[in-house]
Amino acid sequence: MTLNRQTCVKQACDCCRVRRVKCDSKRPCSSCLQNNLSCTYLQPSKKRGPKSIRLRSLKKIAEVQMVSMTNVITTGPAMREKVPRKLIEQCLRLYHDSLYVIWPLLSYDDLHKLLEEKYEDNYVYWFLIALSAATLSDLQTEIKLEDGTSFTGRQLSSLCISSCQQFDDLDNSNIFNIMTYYCLHRSFAQISNTRTSYRLCCEAVSLVTVAGLHREEAYVALPFEEQQLRRKLYYLLLMTERYYAIYLHCATSLDATISPPQLEFVSDPQLSLDSFLEMIRIFTIPGKCFFDALAANSANTSCTEESLKKIWKELHTTPSEIEPWSNGYIDISFSRHWIRILAWKLVYLMRGTKFSSNVNNGRIPVEIARDMLIDTYLTPENLYDVHGPGIPIKTLEIATALVDIVGQYDHNMKLEAWNVLYDISKFAFSLNHYNNEMIKRFSTKCQSALITLPISKPLQLNDDSKDDENIIP
């Protein structure tokens, strides 16, 4: 009788034991299947408890499994079921068609080769999932498989992070880890999780420094293709860091100390680097001191009148070879206007100089806003969604400068600025993604200047958007 009782005793798996939930002792058990956990029986079971999965529980599960497994191979550890190749393949095609021209990393052929040959390599797998997540987030779309399962950028980001945390292996400074952090940053930026996206950007930048990619000599011995990839990644992070410097008020660390990637001969115009190299030019013409001055909200002594004049001159027009209906044109045109209006703001921190006292300075924001409106007329509306929250933020920066003009200049200037402000505001509020905190500041400034916002319906903010005010750089 005792033997029969012993044979009926069921052992809980490691995951259910850590979570303290009932286990059916199947291999794998139903609870692990339901929660996409790797079901193992490496530790004795313990008492049952609450069923909620907390972050501490997930980490403890990973610790138990890692300690108990003696022969874990980095290229193929026992983990939850992987994201299907078919899903990744679809995301890679979307990335090639719409996003490579904006943030080029690897071409579709190179990505497809990685998927076919190194899908089992953890580092490559994490990068491919992060790239897929960023693609779906950037395009604000989801993919549904034949079995009815659908995936969004948010879901893929969570899967990637939990998989990485399970094996705690993202502190390695190899190129795939850096690209994984960059792609995860993009994904979380598009779902308005600024705190997380900024932290991920910082992780990528720190790994760039550890790998020595901020020094030109680190590239010399590399083959051309590897140099190109690392140079692209370096400047993507440099531009991202400079964007955050303005809105999170944190000093930058990367500078234009290395050569940008070279132009490549390509037959597919979607693989051209023309737009990307122009974006690099836009973000490097002002210099590192320009962004550090904006981050500190003060006139940096090294940000001179000559440097501001250079911005007016060199960012006044968009190169004619960039087509207005292309994805790359939007980033270029809006970033160009945005940098010019930020330079105008710095002028007011340098009062007393000949340049800042120029009588035409009051017309500069109006001119910039008119230029932006012309670009909006040239660009198809469906292209704006590809760029997530960046376009509305840059537009609101210009609209805010126009409010300052309305409040400080004579009647004729006020009227001209207000008319342009009317059109710019309508355009900004027609876009889909918003930053709550910036819109609050803009609305408050309008109210203080006794300006009624020119919108026909109440402003609808993105439910997923989060304010930046709690971010600690």
C-alpha positions as CSV (number, residue, x, y, z in Angstrom):
1,M,0.0,0.0,0.0
2,T,2.9,2.3,0.8
3,L,4.4,1.6,-2.6
4,N,1.2,2.5,-4.3
5,R,1.1,5.8,-2.5
6,Q,4.6,6.6,-3.5
7,T,4.0,5.9,-7.1
8,C,1.1,8.3,-7.1
9,V,3.2,11.2,-5.8
10,K,3.8,13.9,-8.5
11,Q,6.8,16.1,-8.7
12,A,6.3,19.7,-9.6
13,C,8.6,21.1,-12.4
14,D,11.1,23.8,-11.6
15,C,9.0,26.7,-13.0
16,C,5.9,25.7,-11.0
17,R,7.9,25.2,-7.9
18,V,9.4,28.7,-8.1
19,R,6.0,30.2,-8.9
20,R,4.3,28.0,-6.3
21,V,1.5,26.9,-8.6
22,K,-0.1,23.5,-9.2
23,C,1.8,21.3,-11.6
24,D,0.3,18.4,-13.6
25,S,3.8,16.8,-13.8
26,K,3.5,16.3,-17.6
27,R,6.7,16.9,-19.6
28,P,6.2,19.7,-20.4
29,C,3.5,20.6,-18.0
30,S,0.4,22.6,-19.2
31,S,1.3,25.6,-17.0
32,C,4.7,26.0,-18.7
33,L,3.1,25.6,-22.1
34,Q,0.5,28.2,-21.4
35,N,3.2,30.7,-20.2
36,N,5.9,29.9,-22.8
37,L,8.3,28.7,-20.1
38,S,11.0,26.0,-20.5
39,C,9.7,23.1,-18.4
40,T,12.5,21.3,-16.5
41,Y,12.6,18.9,-13.5
42,L,16.0,19.7,-12.0
43,Q,14.9,20.6,-8.5
44,P,12.5,19.1,-5.9
45,S,9.0,20.5,-5.9
46,K,7.8,22.8,-3.1
47,K,4.4,24.0,-1.9
48,R,1.9,25.7,-4.2
49,G,1.2,29.4,-4.0
50,P,-0.1,32.4,-6.0
51,K,-0.3,32.0,-9.7
52,S,0.9,35.4,-10.9
53,I,4.3,35.6,-12.6
54,R,6.4,38.3,-11.1
55,L,9.7,39.5,-12.5
56,R,11.5,38.1,-9.5
57,S,10.0,34.7,-10.2
58,L,11.1,34.8,-13.8
59,K,14.7,35.6,-12.8
60,K,14.7,32.9,-10.1
61,I,13.5,30.3,-12.7
62,A,16.4,31.3,-15.0
63,E,18.8,31.0,-12.0
64,V,17.6,27.6,-11.0
65,Q,17.8,26.3,-14.6
66,M,21.2,27.8,-15.3
67,V,22.8,26.4,-12.1
68,S,21.4,22.9,-12.6
69,M,22.3,22.5,-16.2
70,T,26.0,21.8,-16.6
71,N,26.4,21.7,-20.3
72,V,24.5,24.7,-21.7
73,I,25.7,25.7,-25.2
74,T,25.4,29.4,-26.0
75,T,24.2,28.6,-29.6
76,G,21.4,26.4,-28.6
77,P,20.4,26.5,-24.9
78,A,17.1,25.1,-23.7
79,M,14.7,28.0,-23.9
80,R,11.0,28.6,-24.6
81,E,9.8,27.9,-28.1
82,K,11.4,30.3,-30.6
83,V,9.6,32.8,-32.8
84,P,8.8,31.1,-36.1
85,R,11.2,31.8,-39.0
86,K,8.2,32.6,-41.3
87,L,7.3,35.5,-39.0
88,I,10.8,36.8,-39.0
89,E,11.1,36.5,-42.7
90,Q,8.0,38.7,-43.2
91,C,9.4,41.3,-40.9
92,L,12.7,41.4,-42.7
93,R,10.9,42.0,-46.0
94,L,8.9,44.9,-44.4
95,Y,12.1,46.3,-43.1
96,H,13.7,46.3,-46.5
97,D,10.7,47.8,-48.2
98,S,10.1,50.7,-45.9
99,L,12.8,51.2,-43.2
100,Y,16.3,50.3,-44.5
101,V,16.6,53.7,-46.2
102,I,15.9,55.4,-42.8
103,W,18.0,53.3,-40.5
104,P,20.2,51.0,-42.6
105,L,21.9,48.1,-40.9
106,L,22.0,45.0,-43.1
107,S,20.4,44.4,-46.5
108,Y,17.6,41.9,-46.9
109,D,20.0,39.4,-48.5
110,D,22.4,39.6,-45.6
111,L,19.5,39.3,-43.1
112,H,17.9,36.4,-44.9
113,K,21.3,34.6,-44.9
114,L,21.6,35.1,-41.1
115,L,18.1,33.7,-40.7
116,E,18.9,30.6,-42.7
117,E,22.3,29.9,-41.4
118,K,22.5,31.3,-37.8
119,Y,18.9,31.1,-36.5
120,E,20.2,28.8,-33.7
121,D,22.9,31.3,-32.6
122,N,21.5,33.2,-29.6
123,Y,23.1,36.5,-30.5
124,V,21.8,36.5,-34.1
125,Y,18.4,35.2,-33.0
126,W,18.0,38.1,-30.5
127,F,19.0,40.6,-33.1
128,L,16.6,39.3,-35.6
129,I,13.7,39.3,-33.1
130,A,14.6,42.9,-32.0
131,L,14.8,44.0,-35.6
132,S,11.4,42.4,-36.3
133,A,10.0,44.1,-33.2
134,A,11.3,47.5,-34.2
135,T,9.9,47.1,-37.8
136,L,6.4,46.3,-36.6
137,S,6.5,49.1,-34.1
138,D,7.8,51.6,-36.6
139,L,5.1,50.7,-39.1
140,Q,2.4,50.4,-36.4
141,T,1.3,47.1,-37.7
142,E,1.1,43.4,-36.8
143,I,1.5,40.1,-38.6
144,K,-0.9,37.2,-38.4
145,L,0.3,33.7,-39.1
146,E,-1.7,31.0,-40.8
147,D,-2.6,29.4,-37.5
148,G,-4.3,32.6,-36.4
149,T,-1.5,33.7,-34.1
150,S,-0.7,37.4,-34.4
151,F,2.4,39.3,-33.3
152,T,3.0,43.0,-32.6
153,G,6.2,44.9,-32.0
154,R,5.4,45.2,-28.3
155,Q,5.0,41.4,-28.0
156,L,8.2,40.7,-29.9
157,S,10.2,43.2,-27.8
158,S,9.0,41.5,-24.6
159,L,9.9,38.1,-26.0
160,C,13.3,39.2,-26.9
161,I,14.1,40.9,-23.6
162,S,12.8,38.0,-21.5
163,S,14.9,35.5,-23.6
164,C,18.0,37.7,-23.2
165,Q,17.4,38.1,-19.5
166,Q,17.0,34.4,-19.1
167,F,20.6,33.9,-20.0
168,D,21.9,37.3,-19.0
169,D,24.1,37.6,-22.0
170,L,23.6,41.1,-23.4
171,D,26.6,42.6,-21.6
172,N,28.8,41.2,-24.4
173,S,30.0,44.0,-26.8
174,N,29.7,42.0,-30.0
175,I,28.1,43.7,-32.9
176,F,24.9,41.7,-32.7
177,N,24.3,42.7,-29.1
178,I,24.8,46.4,-29.9
179,M,22.4,46.1,-32.8
180,T,19.9,44.3,-30.6
181,Y,19.9,47.1,-28.1
182,Y,19.5,49.7,-30.8
183,C,16.5,47.9,-32.3
184,L,14.9,47.4,-29.0
185,H,15.4,51.1,-28.3
186,R,13.5,51.9,-31.6
187,S,10.7,49.5,-30.7
188,F,10.1,51.0,-27.3
189,A,10.4,54.6,-28.6
190,Q,7.6,53.9,-31.0
191,I,5.3,52.8,-28.2
192,S,6.1,56.0,-26.3
193,N,8.0,54.2,-23.6
194,T,10.7,56.9,-23.4
195,R,12.3,55.7,-20.1
196,T,13.0,52.3,-21.4
197,S,14.0,53.4,-24.9
198,Y,16.5,55.8,-23.5
199,R,18.0,53.2,-21.2
200,L,18.4,50.8,-24.1
201,C,20.1,53.5,-26.1
202,C,22.5,54.1,-23.2
203,E,23.3,50.4,-23.1
204,A,24.1,50.4,-26.8
205,V,26.3,53.5,-26.5
206,S,28.2,52.0,-23.6
207,L,28.9,48.8,-25.6
208,V,30.1,50.9,-28.5
209,T,32.6,52.5,-26.2
210,V,33.7,49.2,-24.7
211,A,34.2,47.8,-28.2
212,G,36.3,50.9,-29.1
213,L,34.1,51.9,-32.0
214,H,34.5,55.6,-31.1
215,R,38.1,55.4,-32.4
216,E,38.9,55.3,-36.1
217,E,41.7,52.8,-35.6
218,A,39.2,50.2,-34.5
219,Y,37.9,50.0,-38.1
220,V,41.1,49.9,-40.1
221,A,41.8,46.2,-40.0
222,L,38.2,45.1,-40.6
223,P,36.8,44.0,-44.0
224,F,34.9,46.7,-45.9
225,E,31.4,45.1,-45.2
226,E,32.1,45.0,-41.4
227,Q,33.4,48.5,-41.4
228,Q,30.3,49.7,-43.1
229,L,28.0,48.0,-40.7
230,R,29.8,49.4,-37.6
231,R,30.0,52.9,-39.1
232,K,26.2,52.8,-39.8
233,L,25.5,51.6,-36.3
234,Y,27.8,54.2,-34.7
235,Y,26.1,57.1,-36.5
236,L,22.6,55.8,-35.8
237,L,23.4,55.9,-32.1
238,L,25.1,59.3,-32.4
239,M,22.0,60.8,-33.9
240,T,19.7,59.0,-31.4
241,E,21.8,60.3,-28.5
242,R,21.7,63.8,-29.8
243,Y,17.9,63.7,-30.1
244,Y,17.6,62.6,-26.5
245,A,20.1,65.3,-25.3
246,I,17.5,67.9,-26.3
247,Y,14.4,66.4,-24.7
248,L,16.0,64.6,-21.8
249,H,18.7,67.2,-21.1
250,C,21.6,64.8,-20.9
251,A,25.1,65.5,-22.3
252,T,26.2,63.6,-25.3
253,S,29.1,61.2,-25.4
254,L,29.6,60.3,-29.0
255,D,31.2,62.7,-31.5
256,A,32.0,62.6,-35.2
257,T,35.4,61.1,-34.6
258,I,35.1,58.4,-37.2
259,S,34.4,58.5,-40.9
260,P,30.8,57.9,-42.0
261,P,30.0,54.9,-44.1
262,Q,30.9,55.1,-47.8
263,L,28.4,55.2,-50.6
264,E,27.7,51.7,-52.1
265,F,26.9,50.8,-55.6
266,V,23.4,49.3,-55.5
267,S,20.9,48.4,-58.2
268,D,18.0,48.7,-55.8
269,P,17.2,52.3,-54.9
270,Q,15.8,51.2,-51.5
271,L,19.3,50.2,-50.5
272,S,20.8,53.6,-51.4
273,L,22.7,55.3,-48.5
274,D,22.1,58.8,-49.9
275,S,19.4,59.7,-47.5
276,F,21.2,58.2,-44.5
277,L,24.4,60.1,-45.3
278,E,22.4,63.3,-45.6
279,M,20.9,62.7,-42.1
280,I,24.4,62.2,-40.7
281,R,25.4,65.6,-42.2
282,I,22.3,67.3,-40.7
283,F,23.2,66.0,-37.2
284,T,26.9,66.6,-37.4
285,I,27.0,70.1,-39.0
286,P,25.9,71.8,-35.6
287,G,28.7,69.9,-33.7
288,K,28.6,68.2,-30.3
289,C,28.7,71.5,-28.5
290,F,25.5,72.6,-30.0
291,F,23.5,69.6,-28.6
292,D,25.3,69.9,-25.2
293,A,24.3,73.6,-25.0
294,L,20.7,72.7,-25.7
295,A,20.9,69.9,-23.1
296,A,22.1,72.3,-20.5
297,N,19.7,75.0,-21.8
298,S,22.5,77.5,-21.8
299,A,24.9,79.1,-24.3
300,N,27.9,76.9,-24.6
301,T,30.9,79.1,-25.1
302,S,32.2,76.8,-27.8
303,C,28.9,77.1,-29.7
304,T,29.8,80.4,-31.6
305,E,28.1,82.8,-33.9
306,E,30.0,81.3,-36.8
307,S,28.7,77.8,-36.0
308,L,25.1,79.1,-35.9
309,K,25.7,81.0,-39.2
310,K,26.9,77.7,-40.7
311,I,23.7,76.0,-39.7
312,W,21.6,78.7,-41.4
313,K,23.6,78.4,-44.6
314,E,24.2,74.6,-44.9
315,L,20.8,73.4,-43.7
316,H,18.7,75.9,-45.7
317,T,17.8,73.5,-48.5
318,T,17.5,69.8,-49.1
319,P,19.7,68.1,-51.7
320,S,17.8,67.8,-55.0
321,E,18.7,64.2,-55.5
322,I,16.5,63.2,-52.5
323,E,13.0,62.5,-53.9
324,P,10.2,64.2,-51.9
325,W,8.0,61.1,-52.0
326,S,10.6,58.8,-50.5
327,N,10.8,57.7,-46.9
328,G,14.2,59.2,-46.4
329,Y,13.0,62.7,-47.5
330,I,10.7,63.0,-44.5
331,D,13.4,62.4,-42.0
332,I,15.8,64.8,-43.8
333,S,13.4,67.7,-44.3
334,F,11.8,67.6,-40.8
335,S,15.2,67.2,-39.1
336,R,16.7,70.0,-41.1
337,H,13.9,72.4,-40.1
338,W,14.1,71.2,-36.5
339,I,17.8,71.8,-36.2
340,R,17.4,75.3,-37.7
341,I,14.7,76.2,-35.2
342,L,16.8,74.8,-32.3
343,A,19.7,77.0,-33.5
344,W,17.3,80.0,-33.5
345,K,16.5,79.2,-29.8
346,L,20.3,79.2,-29.0
347,V,20.5,82.7,-30.5
348,Y,18.3,84.0,-27.7
349,L,20.7,82.5,-25.2
350,M,23.5,84.6,-26.8
351,R,21.9,88.0,-26.6
352,G,24.2,90.9,-27.0
353,T,26.0,89.5,-30.0
354,K,25.7,91.1,-33.4
355,F,24.1,87.9,-34.9
356,S,21.4,87.6,-32.2
357,S,20.5,91.3,-32.5
358,N,19.8,91.1,-36.2
359,V,16.4,92.6,-36.9
360,N,15.5,89.7,-39.3
361,N,15.8,87.1,-36.5
362,G,12.1,87.5,-35.7
363,R,11.3,86.3,-39.2
364,I,13.4,83.2,-39.1
365,P,10.9,80.9,-37.3
366,V,8.2,82.0,-39.8
367,E,10.5,81.2,-42.7
368,I,11.4,77.8,-41.3
369,A,7.7,77.0,-40.7
370,R,6.8,78.0,-44.2
371,D,9.6,75.7,-45.5
372,M,8.1,72.9,-43.5
373,L,4.6,73.5,-44.8
374,I,5.9,73.3,-48.4
375,D,7.5,69.9,-47.6
376,T,4.3,68.6,-46.1
377,Y,2.5,69.5,-49.4
378,L,5.0,67.5,-51.4
379,T,5.0,64.4,-49.2
380,P,2.2,61.7,-49.3
381,E,0.4,61.5,-45.9
382,N,0.9,57.7,-45.6
383,L,4.6,58.2,-45.2
384,Y,4.4,60.1,-41.9
385,D,3.3,57.0,-39.8
386,V,6.6,55.3,-40.6
387,H,8.4,57.8,-38.5
388,G,6.5,57.4,-35.2
389,P,6.6,60.2,-32.6
390,G,9.6,62.1,-34.1
391,I,7.7,64.1,-36.7
392,P,5.1,65.5,-34.4
393,I,7.7,66.5,-31.8
394,K,9.8,68.3,-34.4
395,T,6.7,70.0,-35.8
396,L,5.6,71.2,-32.3
397,E,9.1,72.6,-31.7
398,I,8.6,74.9,-34.6
399,A,5.0,75.8,-33.6
400,T,6.3,76.7,-30.1
401,A,8.8,79.1,-31.6
402,L,6.0,80.7,-33.6
403,V,4.1,81.3,-30.4
404,D,7.1,83.2,-29.0
405,I,7.0,85.4,-32.2
406,V,3.3,86.1,-31.7
407,G,4.0,87.2,-28.1
408,Q,7.0,89.5,-28.8
409,Y,6.7,91.3,-32.1
410,D,4.6,94.0,-33.7
411,H,1.1,93.6,-35.1
412,N,2.1,92.8,-38.7
413,M,4.7,90.2,-37.5
414,K,2.1,88.7,-35.1
415,L,-0.5,88.3,-37.8
416,E,2.0,86.7,-40.2
417,A,3.3,84.3,-37.5
418,W,-0.3,83.4,-36.4
419,N,-1.4,82.5,-39.9
420,V,1.6,80.1,-40.3
421,L,1.1,78.8,-36.7
422,Y,-2.5,78.0,-37.6
423,D,-1.4,75.7,-40.5
424,I,1.5,74.2,-38.6
425,S,-0.7,73.3,-35.6
426,K,-3.4,71.7,-37.8
427,F,-0.7,69.5,-39.4
428,A,0.9,68.6,-36.0
429,F,-2.5,67.6,-34.5
430,S,-3.4,65.5,-37.6
431,L,-0.5,63.1,-36.9
432,N,-1.0,59.9,-34.9
433,H,1.7,59.9,-32.2
434,Y,2.1,62.4,-29.5
435,N,4.3,63.2,-26.5
436,N,1.9,64.2,-23.7
437,E,4.4,66.4,-21.9
438,M,5.4,68.4,-25.0
439,I,1.8,69.0,-26.0
440,K,1.0,70.2,-22.5
441,R,3.8,72.7,-22.7
442,F,2.7,73.8,-26.1
443,S,-0.9,74.2,-25.0
444,T,0.1,76.1,-21.9
445,K,2.3,78.5,-23.9
446,C,-0.6,79.1,-26.3
447,Q,-2.9,79.9,-23.5
448,S,-0.4,82.3,-21.9
449,A,-0.2,84.1,-25.2
450,L,-4.0,84.1,-25.5
451,I,-3.9,81.9,-28.6
452,T,-6.8,79.5,-29.3
453,L,-5.5,76.3,-30.9
454,P,-6.8,76.0,-34.5
455,I,-8.2,72.5,-34.3
456,S,-11.8,71.4,-35.1
457,K,-12.0,68.5,-32.7
458,P,-10.6,67.7,-29.2
459,L,-7.0,66.5,-29.3
460,Q,-6.8,62.7,-28.9
461,L,-3.6,61.6,-27.3
462,N,-2.1,58.1,-27.8
463,D,-3.3,55.9,-24.9
464,D,0.2,54.3,-24.7
465,S,2.1,57.6,-24.6
466,K,4.0,58.4,-21.4
467,D,5.4,61.6,-20.1
468,D,9.1,62.3,-20.0
469,E,9.0,64.3,-16.7
470,N,9.9,61.2,-14.6
471,I,12.9,60.2,-16.7
472,I,16.3,60.4,-14.9
473,P,19.1,60.3,-17.5
